[in-house]
């Protein structure tokens, strides 16, 4: 039981966290699973995008969709771009408006399809 508890604590330490932008302008670090539709999250270099959404603000933002498409090149993302869960931020910063939570995202649907086979 102690080993199981220790593993659970380690798992929480390594769980993906994102920065949610609150209505009052403050930033809160939350687990990706806690995101809800219409939340806004801050994207910075090294982040893996946790859900599908629309880019509402960007400054030199480039993402790599290699995990989704297999394409190794990063692409520039202007304001208004649709971003998909699983993409990696390779440069710049941005703000993403969450359209779908992780379990409803495109990558989750792809994973479910793969599990069937």
N, C-alpha and C positions, 0 to 999 in steps of 0.2 A: 504494500500500500504506500509506503514511504517513497519507493522508487517511482510509482505511478504519479504521485503528487509532485515529485521533483521534475518528472518529464512534462507534466502539465504546466508547471511554472516556466520551464524553459521554452515551451511552445508559445506561451503568451509573450515572452520576451522577443521572440523572432517573428511574431505575427505582423503582417503588413499594416502599417499605420499611414494615415493621410492627414493633411491639414485642412480642416473644414473651416470655411469663412462664415462666421455668424452674421446675422442681420445687422448687428451693431458695429460690425467691422473688426471684431476680435477674431483671433485664430485659435482653434481647438484641435489638438491632436487626438484622432479617434481611430478605432479599428476599421478596416475597410468594410466589414460586415455591418457596421453601425450606420452606414450611409443610407439615405433615403432619397426618393425622387425629389427633384427641385433643390437639393443641396448644392452648394458651390464649394469646390475644392481647389486648393492651390497646387499647381504642378511645378516641380523644380527638377533640376538635373538628377538623374538616377532613379526617379520615381517610375513605378510600373502603374499604368493607369488602371484603376480598380473597377471601372464601370464605363458603359457607353455614355456619351454626352456631347454637348455642343460647346465649343471653345468661345467664351464670351470676352476674353481679353488675352493678348499674347504679346510678348516682347522677345523676338528672336527664337521662338519656340520651334524645335525640330523634334520629331519622334521617329522611332524605328519600329516598324510593324513586323519585324522578322519572326516573332513567335506566332503570328497569325497567318502571314502570307508567305513567309520564307524569303522575302526580299531583304537583302542585307543593308541597303542604303537608307539613310535617314532622309526624311522629307520635311520641308518647311511647312508650318501650319499657320495660316493667317486666321484672324478673328472670323468666326462663323463656321469654321471647319467642324466636321463630325469626327470624333475620336472614338476608338473602340478599346474595350478592356483588353489588357494584355500587351498593349503598346508600351514602349519604353521612351522616356524623355531623355534625349541625348544632348540638348542644349536649350538655353533660354528659360523663361518662366511663363506661366499662363494661369488662367482661371477657367475651370470646366464646370458647366452647368450639368448636373447629373440627370440624364433622361431615363436610364434603367439601372436598377441595382444589380449587383454582381450575379445573383442567381438567374436573372432574366437577360443578361448580356449576350451578345453574339458569341463570345468565346465559350460561355456556359452551354449554349445550345449546341455548338460544335462538339464540345466534350461529351455531351449526352449522346450525340450521334455516334461518336467513336466507341463509347462504352457498349453500345448495342452489338458491335461486331467484335 
